[in-house]
């Protein structure tokens, strides 16, 4: 059997290959990652809840299907975000309200992964109810960025991103409403993909028809994310918007990297500030496509009004999902949660109706733009990782953001237009902090998007930079 360190350094695709041919067993994979977690997790606090005993039991009962599809994970250990319910495993949603909550069953996305041969080894940290792009909560505390442990890993899928970046997992689940898959992927130099609504079945939910928040895959490489998406997809009747499994594997497309014919690049969607170094790094990465024959132009859809549309619809969603909490458990909720729920409760029906109409108009502008372009490229986050003790980015230069979620405005377009989007590592700042490039594809265009993303990964050449051991920041070094 390969050594523990060698196993945790493998891509998920390579690890699954070894599992399929019996060169390594699922239990040996759990042994390997358990050792890595024991050595690393205390330094970053990414995986506050482990379920290794259950993982070993699952290894013993794992049954290979008669027909092994592209998404068969063959006993690969994964971690699950602490917003997703796992049978018999503490699931807190990052909230003291649920600090002792033990679900009686898996939610849909988790059960799909089990059916695909995933072995669940633990839960990854998240902000309270996934609200906010900095991973901290009152139950488990802060999750630290392994590239500099004084800084934030982003959120809300921050624990998952850190587990991947440090070799404590090969694959991890995430979810995304306002960039929660894309921002932490950028901050940790891993890959996070927001699929189209319905591509990954999820729930049960109080609002199963909503299309703003989705579940999606995270990995260290584009190929690994394609593998996990193959394992996650498939229609479930419990999710009314879920989509049928596609005819072709997503890995078939990630295995055939392709350059787009025409790319539109924007640093800021024309609506907000962006750190100059981040903009420069992202622009430089996109320009590399020109060597592959792509046409790259400064262009993006007309995003006027997008901040107001997103804020109104997000707040309305919070009312539907979380209003009972403010009535019964207000004292346990962080101020940002209270603000977001109350914003929704104070909106009129007319406000929400106008936002729906404006969202439709935005979508029509987006579709018109994509008649001329194959791909939209922009930063995954407008800044590099910042001080973990700052609850959120409240200003950039002279620009002050109005609330805790406005600084992630570059994520809004894909969410509101129901477009697939992926964050791929594209470079580092002069101080060694990761930067991710966000690629946004056409509606239901995950397959083509993964092919474009694989080409970006190939020409930028950063897929071998993780996993890493945590790096102490300057403050930590001086203590």
C-alpha positions as CSV (number, residue, x, y, z in Angstrom):
1,X,0.0,0.0,0.0
2,X,1.3,3.5,-0.7
3,X,2.2,5.6,2.4
4,X,-0.3,7.8,4.1
5,X,1.3,11.0,2.9
6,X,1.4,9.7,-0.6
7,X,-2.2,8.8,-0.6
8,X,-3.4,12.1,0.7
9,X,-1.4,13.9,-2.0
10,X,-3.3,12.0,-4.7
11,X,-6.0,13.6,-6.8
12,X,-9.5,12.2,-6.1
13,X,-9.5,10.7,-9.6
14,X,-6.3,8.8,-9.1
15,X,-7.4,7.7,-5.6
16,X,-10.6,6.2,-7.1
17,X,-8.6,4.4,-9.8
18,X,-6.6,2.7,-7.1
19,X,-9.7,1.8,-5.1
20,X,-11.4,0.4,-8.2
21,X,-8.5,-2.0,-9.0
22,X,-8.0,-3.0,-5.3
23,X,-4.5,-1.5,-4.9
24,X,-5.8,0.2,-1.8
25,X,-8.9,-0.4,0.3
26,X,-11.5,2.1,1.5
27,X,-10.4,1.4,5.1
28,X,-6.8,2.1,4.2
29,X,-7.9,5.4,2.7
30,X,-9.7,6.3,5.9
31,X,-6.6,5.3,7.9
32,X,-4.5,7.6,5.7
33,X,-6.7,10.7,6.0
34,X,-7.4,10.1,9.7
35,X,-3.7,10.4,10.3
36,X,-3.5,13.6,8.2
37,X,-6.5,15.1,10.1
38,X,-4.8,14.3,13.4
39,X,-1.7,16.1,12.4
40,X,-3.3,19.1,10.7
41,X,-6.8,19.9,11.8
42,X,-5.9,21.6,15.2
43,X,-4.0,24.2,13.2
44,X,-6.9,25.3,11.0
45,X,-10.2,24.0,12.6
46,X,-11.7,22.9,9.4
47,X,-13.3,19.6,10.5
48,X,-14.9,20.1,14.0
49,X,-16.9,16.9,13.8
50,X,-15.5,13.5,12.8
51,X,-17.3,10.2,12.4
52,X,-14.5,7.8,11.7
53,X,-16.1,4.8,13.4
54,X,-19.1,5.2,11.1
55,X,-16.8,5.6,8.2
56,X,-15.0,2.3,8.9
57,X,-18.4,0.6,9.3
58,X,-19.5,2.0,5.9
59,X,-16.2,0.6,4.4
60,X,-17.2,-2.8,5.7
61,X,-20.7,-2.7,4.2
62,X,-19.8,-0.9,0.9
63,X,-21.4,-2.8,-2.0
64,X,-20.1,-2.4,-5.6
65,X,-23.0,-1.9,-8.0
66,X,-23.5,-4.3,-10.9
67,X,-22.9,-1.5,-13.3
68,X,-20.2,1.0,-12.2
69,X,-20.9,4.4,-13.7
70,X,-18.6,7.4,-14.1
71,X,-19.5,8.7,-10.7
72,X,-18.7,5.6,-8.7
73,X,-16.3,6.7,-5.9
74,X,-15.5,3.1,-4.8
75,X,-15.1,4.0,-1.1
76,X,-13.4,7.3,-1.3
77,X,-13.6,9.3,2.0
78,X,-15.2,12.7,1.7
79,X,-16.3,15.5,4.1
80,X,-19.7,17.0,4.2
81,X,-20.5,20.7,5.0
82,X,-22.2,21.2,8.3
83,X,-25.3,22.5,6.6
84,X,-26.0,19.0,5.2
85,X,-27.6,16.5,7.4
86,X,-25.8,13.2,7.9
87,X,-27.6,10.3,9.6
88,X,-26.4,9.8,13.2
89,X,-23.8,12.6,13.0
90,X,-23.8,15.9,14.8
91,X,-25.1,18.6,12.4
92,X,-25.2,22.1,13.9
93,X,-25.6,24.4,10.9
94,X,-23.0,26.4,12.8
95,X,-25.6,27.5,15.3
96,X,-26.0,27.0,19.1
97,X,-29.6,26.4,18.4
98,X,-28.7,23.0,17.0
99,X,-25.5,22.4,19.0
100,X,-26.7,18.9,19.9
101,X,-28.8,18.0,16.8
102,X,-28.3,14.5,15.5
103,X,-30.3,13.8,12.3
104,X,-32.2,10.6,11.9
105,X,-31.5,10.4,8.2
106,X,-29.3,11.7,5.4
107,X,-30.5,14.5,3.3
108,X,-30.8,13.9,-0.4
109,X,-27.4,15.1,-1.6
110,X,-25.7,13.1,1.1
111,X,-27.7,9.9,0.3
112,X,-26.8,10.3,-3.4
113,X,-23.1,10.4,-2.6
114,X,-23.4,7.3,-0.4
115,X,-25.1,5.5,-3.3
116,X,-22.1,6.5,-5.4
117,X,-19.7,4.9,-3.0
118,X,-18.6,7.9,-0.9
119,X,-17.5,7.2,2.7
120,X,-18.3,10.2,5.0
121,X,-15.5,10.9,7.5
122,X,-16.7,14.2,9.1
123,X,-18.4,17.5,8.9
124,X,-16.7,20.7,7.7
125,X,-17.1,24.1,9.5
126,X,-19.4,26.8,8.1
127,X,-20.7,30.2,9.3
128,X,-24.0,30.2,11.1
129,X,-26.6,28.8,8.7
130,X,-24.1,29.5,5.9
131,X,-24.7,33.2,6.1
132,X,-21.5,35.1,5.3
133,X,-18.3,34.7,3.5
134,X,-16.0,34.2,6.6
135,X,-16.2,30.8,8.3
136,X,-16.7,31.3,12.0
137,X,-19.5,30.5,14.5
138,X,-20.3,30.3,18.2
139,X,-20.3,26.5,18.2
140,X,-16.9,25.7,16.8
141,X,-15.1,29.0,16.3
142,X,-13.0,30.2,13.4
143,X,-11.6,28.2,10.5
144,X,-8.2,29.5,9.4
145,X,-6.7,29.9,6.0
146,X,-3.8,27.4,5.5
147,X,-1.9,29.8,3.3
148,X,-1.7,32.2,6.2
149,X,-3.5,31.2,9.4
150,X,-4.1,34.8,10.4
151,X,-6.5,35.2,7.5
152,X,-10.0,34.0,6.6
153,X,-10.6,31.0,4.4
154,X,-13.8,32.6,3.0
155,X,-17.2,31.0,3.3
156,X,-19.6,29.6,3.6
157,X,-18.0,26.4,2.5
158,X,-14.7,27.4,4.2
159,X,-14.2,24.2,6.2
160,X,-14.5,22.2,3.0
161,X,-12.0,24.3,1.1
162,X,-9.5,24.2,3.9
163,X,-9.8,20.4,4.3
164,X,-9.1,20.0,0.6
165,X,-6.2,22.5,0.5
166,X,-4.5,20.7,3.5
167,X,-5.0,17.1,2.3
168,X,-7.6,16.2,4.9
169,X,-10.0,15.3,2.2
170,X,-10.0,14.4,-1.5
171,X,-13.5,15.7,-2.1
172,X,-15.9,17.9,-0.1
173,X,-19.5,19.1,-0.4
174,X,-20.4,22.8,-0.5
175,X,-23.3,25.0,-1.2
176,X,-23.7,28.4,-2.9
177,X,-26.1,31.3,-2.6
178,X,-23.8,34.3,-2.7
179,X,-20.5,32.6,-3.8
180,X,-20.2,30.1,-0.9
181,X,-18.5,27.6,-3.2
182,X,-16.5,30.1,-5.2
183,X,-15.1,32.5,-2.6
184,X,-13.5,29.9,-0.3
185,X,-12.2,28.0,-3.4
186,X,-10.4,31.3,-4.4
187,X,-9.1,32.0,-1.0
188,X,-7.7,28.4,-0.5
189,X,-6.4,27.7,-4.1
190,X,-8.9,24.8,-4.7
191,X,-11.7,24.4,-7.2
192,X,-15.4,25.0,-6.3
193,X,-18.3,24.7,-8.7
194,X,-21.7,26.2,-8.5
195,X,-23.9,24.0,-10.8
196,X,-27.2,25.0,-12.3
197,X,-30.2,24.8,-10.0
198,X,-31.5,21.2,-10.0
199,X,-28.3,19.7,-11.2
200,X,-27.5,18.4,-7.7
201,X,-30.7,17.2,-5.9
202,X,-31.0,18.7,-2.5
203,X,-33.4,18.9,0.5
204,X,-35.8,18.2,2.0
205,X,-36.3,22.0,2.3
206,X,-38.9,24.4,3.5
207,X,-38.8,26.0,0.1
208,X,-38.0,23.2,-2.4
209,X,-38.8,25.4,-5.4
210,X,-36.3,28.1,-4.7
211,X,-33.5,28.4,-7.3
212,X,-31.0,30.7,-5.6
213,X,-29.1,28.3,-3.3
214,X,-27.6,25.1,-4.7
215,X,-25.3,22.3,-3.6
216,X,-22.2,21.6,-5.5
217,X,-18.8,19.9,-5.6
218,X,-15.3,21.0,-4.3
219,X,-12.0,19.4,-5.1
220,X,-8.3,20.2,-5.7
221,X,-8.6,19.9,-9.5
222,X,-11.1,20.5,-12.2
223,X,-11.1,16.7,-13.0
224,X,-11.9,15.9,-9.3
225,X,-14.8,18.4,-9.3
226,X,-16.1,16.7,-12.5
227,X,-15.8,13.3,-10.8
228,X,-17.8,14.5,-7.8
229,X,-20.4,16.1,-9.9
230,X,-20.8,12.8,-11.7
231,X,-21.4,11.2,-8.3
232,X,-23.9,13.8,-7.2
233,X,-26.3,14.2,-10.2
234,X,-29.5,12.4,-10.8
235,X,-33.2,13.3,-10.5
236,X,-34.9,12.7,-7.1
237,X,-38.7,13.0,-6.8
238,X,-38.3,14.7,-3.4
239,X,-36.6,17.6,-5.2
240,X,-39.1,19.1,-7.6
241,X,-36.5,21.0,-9.7
242,X,-33.9,18.2,-9.9
243,X,-32.6,17.3,-13.3
244,X,-32.1,13.9,-14.9
245,X,-28.6,12.4,-15.1
246,X,-27.0,13.7,-18.3
247,X,-26.3,11.3,-21.1
248,X,-22.5,11.8,-20.9
249,X,-20.1,11.9,-17.9
250,X,-18.9,15.3,-16.9
251,X,-15.4,13.8,-16.6
252,X,-15.5,13.1,-20.4
253,X,-15.5,16.9,-20.8
254,X,-12.9,17.7,-18.2
255,X,-10.7,15.1,-19.7
256,X,-10.8,17.0,-23.0
257,X,-9.7,20.6,-22.2
258,X,-11.0,23.0,-24.8
259,X,-10.4,26.8,-25.3
260,X,-13.5,28.9,-25.9
261,X,-13.8,30.7,-29.2
262,X,-14.7,34.1,-27.5
263,X,-14.3,35.2,-23.9
264,X,-15.7,38.2,-22.2
265,X,-13.6,39.4,-19.2
266,X,-14.6,41.9,-16.6
267,X,-12.9,42.7,-13.3
268,X,-16.0,44.1,-11.6
269,X,-19.1,43.6,-13.7
270,X,-19.1,47.4,-14.0
271,X,-20.8,47.8,-10.6
272,X,-18.2,47.8,-7.8
273,X,-14.6,48.0,-6.6
274,X,-11.9,45.4,-7.0
275,X,-8.4,45.0,-5.6
276,X,-5.9,46.1,-8.2
277,X,-3.6,43.1,-7.8
278,X,-6.5,40.7,-8.0
279,X,-7.7,42.3,-11.2
280,X,-4.3,42.2,-12.7
281,X,-3.7,38.5,-11.8
282,X,-7.1,37.5,-13.2
283,X,-6.7,39.5,-16.4
284,X,-3.3,37.9,-17.0
285,X,-4.8,34.4,-16.5
286,X,-7.5,35.1,-19.1
287,X,-5.1,36.5,-21.6
288,X,-3.3,33.1,-21.6
289,X,-6.3,31.8,-23.6
290,X,-5.2,33.9,-26.5
291,X,-2.2,31.6,-26.9
292,X,-4.8,28.8,-27.4
293,X,-6.6,30.7,-30.1
294,X,-9.3,32.4,-28.1
295,X,-10.5,35.9,-28.6
296,X,-10.5,37.8,-25.3
297,X,-12.4,41.1,-25.0
298,X,-13.3,43.4,-22.1
299,X,-17.1,42.7,-21.9
300,X,-19.8,41.5,-19.6
301,X,-23.6,41.5,-19.6
302,X,-25.4,44.6,-18.4
303,X,-25.6,44.1,-14.6
304,X,-27.3,47.3,-13.7
305,X,-29.5,46.8,-10.6
306,X,-28.0,43.5,-9.8
307,X,-27.1,44.4,-6.2
308,X,-30.6,45.4,-5.3
309,X,-32.2,42.4,-7.0
310,X,-29.9,40.0,-5.1
311,X,-30.3,41.6,-1.8
312,X,-34.2,41.7,-2.0
313,X,-34.5,38.1,-3.2
314,X,-31.9,36.8,-0.7
315,X,-33.7,38.5,2.1
316,X,-37.1,37.0,1.0
317,X,-35.5,33.6,0.9
318,X,-34.2,34.1,4.4
319,X,-37.7,34.8,5.6
320,X,-39.0,31.6,4.1
321,X,-36.2,29.5,5.5
322,X,-35.2,31.1,8.8
323,X,-38.1,33.4,10.1
324,X,-39.2,30.9,12.7
325,X,-35.7,31.1,14.2
326,X,-35.9,34.8,14.9
327,X,-39.2,34.3,16.6
328,X,-38.0,31.5,19.0
329,X,-34.2,31.8,19.2
330,X,-33.3,35.4,18.5
331,X,-30.7,35.5,21.3
332,X,-28.7,32.8,19.6
333,X,-28.5,34.4,16.2
334,X,-25.6,36.5,15.0
335,X,-26.5,40.1,14.1
336,X,-26.0,39.5,10.4
337,X,-28.6,36.8,10.4
338,X,-31.0,39.0,12.3
339,X,-30.5,41.9,9.9
340,X,-31.0,39.7,6.9
341,X,-34.2,38.1,8.2
342,X,-35.6,41.4,9.3
343,X,-34.8,43.0,6.0
344,X,-36.9,40.3,4.4
345,X,-39.7,40.8,6.8
346,X,-39.8,44.5,6.2
347,X,-39.9,44.2,2.5
348,X,-43.3,44.6,0.7
349,X,-44.8,42.1,-1.7
350,X,-44.3,44.8,-4.3
351,X,-40.6,45.0,-3.5
352,X,-40.2,41.3,-4.1
353,X,-42.4,41.3,-7.2
354,X,-40.3,44.1,-8.7
355,X,-37.1,42.1,-8.0
356,X,-38.5,39.1,-9.7
357,X,-39.3,41.1,-12.8
358,X,-35.9,42.7,-12.8
359,X,-34.3,39.3,-12.4
360,X,-36.1,38.2,-15.6
361,X,-34.9,41.3,-17.4
362,X,-31.4,40.6,-16.3
363,X,-31.6,37.0,-17.5
364,X,-32.7,38.2,-21.0
365,X,-29.7,40.5,-21.1
366,X,-27.4,37.7,-20.1
367,X,-28.8,35.3,-22.8
368,X,-28.4,38.0,-25.4
369,X,-24.8,38.6,-24.3
370,X,-24.0,34.8,-24.5
371,X,-25.1,34.9,-28.2
372,X,-21.8,36.6,-28.8
373,X,-19.5,35.0,-26.2
374,X,-18.8,31.4,-25.1
375,X,-17.6,32.3,-21.6
376,X,-17.6,35.0,-19.0
377,X,-14.5,35.4,-16.9
378,X,-14.1,37.5,-13.8
379,X,-12.5,37.3,-10.3
380,X,-14.0,34.8,-7.9
381,X,-13.4,37.3,-5.1
382,X,-12.6,41.0,-5.3
383,X,-9.8,40.8,-2.7
384,X,-7.3,38.3,-1.5
385,X,-7.9,36.7,1.9
386,X,-8.2,39.2,4.8
387,X,-7.9,39.2,8.6
388,X,-10.0,36.3,10.0
389,X,-11.0,38.6,12.9
390,X,-12.9,40.9,10.5
391,X,-16.4,39.4,10.3
392,X,-16.6,40.6,6.7
393,X,-15.1,43.0,4.3
394,X,-16.7,46.4,5.2
395,X,-14.7,48.5,2.8
396,X,-12.3,48.5,-0.1
397,X,-10.3,51.7,-0.6
398,X,-12.7,54.5,-0.4
399,X,-15.8,52.3,-1.0
400,X,-17.8,51.3,2.0
401,X,-20.1,48.3,1.6
402,X,-23.6,48.6,2.9
403,X,-23.9,45.1,4.6
404,X,-22.1,41.9,5.3
405,X,-22.8,40.2,2.0
406,X,-22.4,43.1,-0.5
407,X,-18.6,42.6,-0.9
408,X,-19.2,39.3,-2.8
409,X,-21.1,41.1,-5.5
410,X,-19.1,39.3,-8.2
411,X,-20.9,36.1,-7.4
412,X,-24.4,37.6,-7.8
413,X,-24.7,37.2,-11.6
414,X,-24.4,33.4,-11.8
415,X,-26.8,33.0,-8.9
416,X,-29.5,35.3,-10.3
417,X,-29.2,34.0,-13.9
418,X,-29.1,30.3,-12.9
419,X,-25.8,29.9,-14.6
420,X,-23.1,27.3,-13.8
421,X,-19.9,28.9,-12.5
422,X,-16.5,27.6,-11.3
423,X,-13.6,29.1,-9.4
424,X,-10.2,27.8,-10.6
425,X,-6.8,28.8,-9.1
426,X,-5.1,31.3,-11.4
427,X,-2.2,32.9,-9.4
428,X,-0.8,34.3,-6.2
429,X,-0.4,37.8,-4.9
430,X,3.1,39.2,-4.1
431,X,2.5,38.1,-0.5
432,X,1.7,34.5,-1.5
433,X,-2.0,34.6,-1.2
434,X,-4.2,32.6,-3.6
435,X,-6.4,34.2,-6.3
436,X,-9.2,32.3,-8.2
437,X,-10.6,33.1,-11.6
438,X,-14.4,32.7,-11.9
439,X,-15.6,31.2,-15.2
440,X,-19.4,31.5,-15.9
441,X,-21.0,29.3,-18.5
442,X,-24.2,29.3,-20.5
443,X,-27.4,27.9,-19.0
444,X,-27.2,24.2,-18.1
445,X,-23.7,24.3,-19.6
446,X,-21.7,22.5,-16.9
447,X,-20.1,20.1,-19.4
448,X,-18.7,22.8,-21.7
449,X,-17.7,24.9,-18.6
450,X,-15.7,22.0,-17.2
451,X,-13.8,21.6,-20.5
452,X,-13.0,25.3,-20.5
453,X,-12.0,25.2,-16.8
454,X,-9.7,22.2,-17.5
455,X,-8.0,24.2,-20.2
456,X,-7.5,27.1,-17.9
457,X,-6.0,24.8,-15.3
458,X,-3.7,23.4,-17.9
459,X,-2.4,26.7,-19.2
460,X,-2.0,28.3,-15.8
461,X,-0.4,25.2,-14.3
462,X,-1.4,25.5,-10.6
463,X,-3.1,22.2,-10.1
464,X,-0.1,20.8,-8.2
465,X,0.2,23.5,-5.5
466,X,-2.0,21.7,-3.0
467,X,-2.2,20.0,-0.6
468,X,-0.1,22.1,1.7
469,X,0.8,22.2,5.4
470,X,-0.7,25.3,7.2
471,X,1.5,28.4,7.1
472,X,1.6,30.6,10.1
473,X,1.0,34.3,9.5
474,X,3.4,37.1,10.6
475,X,1.5,37.5,13.9
476,X,1.7,33.9,14.7
477,X,5.4,33.8,13.9
478,X,6.2,36.6,16.3
479,X,4.3,35.1,19.3
